[in-house]
């Protein structure tokens, strides 16, 4: 769970950035979408490392569930953002990034 602080920080920063863009009435720009891609790569790396270090136990199912949600959440938000190229797309990204941050905290709690 070495990557948790980096993922948490990146998710919060991107969530704040997307919120400001959305509240400004603008659709997400390329910089924000590149940041989202970077966060997704961090999530893939974290999931790979966590699955390699997985020790079967009581909370294995919930831990793997949180990993799956963390990896699948951003592509879903990105798909909605591409379909809705307005300020609401930016706010969808903001919400997804904040949910990723919460999922990261739950990962730490179940580990």
C-alpha positions in Angstrom: 0.0 0.0 0.0 3.0 2.2 -0.7 1.1 4.2 -3.5 -1.9 5.2 -1.3 -0.6 8.6 -0.3 0.3 9.4 -4.0 -3.1 8.2 -5.3 -4.9 10.0 -2.5 -3.1 13.3 -3.2 -3.5 13.0 -6.9 -7.2 12.3 -6.6 -7.8 15.2 -4.3 -5.9 17.6 -6.5 -7.6 16.5 -9.6 -11.0 16.6 -7.8 -10.4 20.2 -6.8 -9.1 21.1 -10.2 -12.2 19.6 -11.9 -14.5 21.3 -9.4 -13.0 24.7 -10.2 -13.2 24.0 -13.9 -16.8 22.9 -13.6 -17.9 25.7 -11.4 -16.3 28.1 -13.9 -18.7 26.8 -16.5 -16.1 25.1 -18.7 -15.7 21.6 -20.0 -12.6 19.6 -19.0 -9.5 20.5 -20.9 -6.7 18.3 -22.1 -4.6 19.0 -19.0 -7.3 17.7 -16.7 -7.9 14.7 -18.9 -4.1 13.9 -18.9 -4.1 14.2 -15.1 -7.0 11.7 -15.1 -5.0 9.3 -17.2 -2.0 9.7 -14.8 -4.3 8.9 -11.9 -5.6 5.9 -13.7 -2.1 4.6 -14.3 -1.3 5.1 -10.6 -4.5 3.1 -9.8 -3.4 0.2 -12.1 0.0 0.1 -10.5 -1.5 0.1 -7.0 -3.9 -2.7 -7.9 -1.1 -4.8 -9.4 1.2 -4.3 -6.4 -1.7 -4.9 -3.9 -2.8 -8.1 -5.7 0.8 -9.4 -5.7 1.1 -8.8 -1.9 -2.4 -10.1 -1.1 -2.6 -12.3 1.9 -5.9 -14.3 2.0 -7.8 -13.5 5.1 -11.1 -12.3 6.4 -11.3 -9.0 4.5 -9.9 -10.2 1.2 -13.2 -9.9 -0.7 -13.9 -6.4 0.4 -10.3 -5.4 -0.2 -10.4 -6.8 -3.8 -13.8 -5.2 -4.3 -12.4 -1.8 -3.4 -9.5 -2.3 -5.7 -11.8 -3.2 -8.6 -14.0 -0.1 -7.9 -11.0 2.1 -7.8 -9.7 0.9 -11.1 -13.1 0.9 -12.9 -14.5 4.2 -11.5 -12.4 6.7 -13.6 -12.9 5.0 -17.0 -16.7 5.2 -16.3 -16.4 8.9 -15.4 -14.3 9.5 -18.4 -16.9 7.9 -20.7 -19.6 10.1 -19.2 -17.3 13.2 -19.6 -16.7 12.5 -23.3 -20.4 12.2 -23.9 -21.2 15.4 -21.9 -18.6 18.0 -23.0 -20.0 20.7 -20.8 -19.4 21.9 -17.3 -21.3 18.9 -16.0 -18.6 16.6 -17.5 -16.1 18.5 -15.3 -18.2 18.0 -12.3 -18.6 14.3 -13.0 -14.8 14.0 -13.0 -14.7 16.0 -9.8 -17.1 13.6 -8.1 -15.3 10.5 -9.4 -11.9 11.8 -8.1 -13.4 12.5 -4.7 -14.9 9.0 -4.6 -11.5 7.5 -5.6 -10.1 9.4 -2.6 -12.7 7.8 -0.3 -12.1 4.4 -1.8 -8.4 4.8 -1.0 -9.2 5.5 2.6 -11.4 2.4 2.7 -8.6 0.3 1.2 -6.3 1.4 4.0 -9.0 0.6 6.6 -9.5 -3.0 5.2 -5.9 -3.8 4.6 
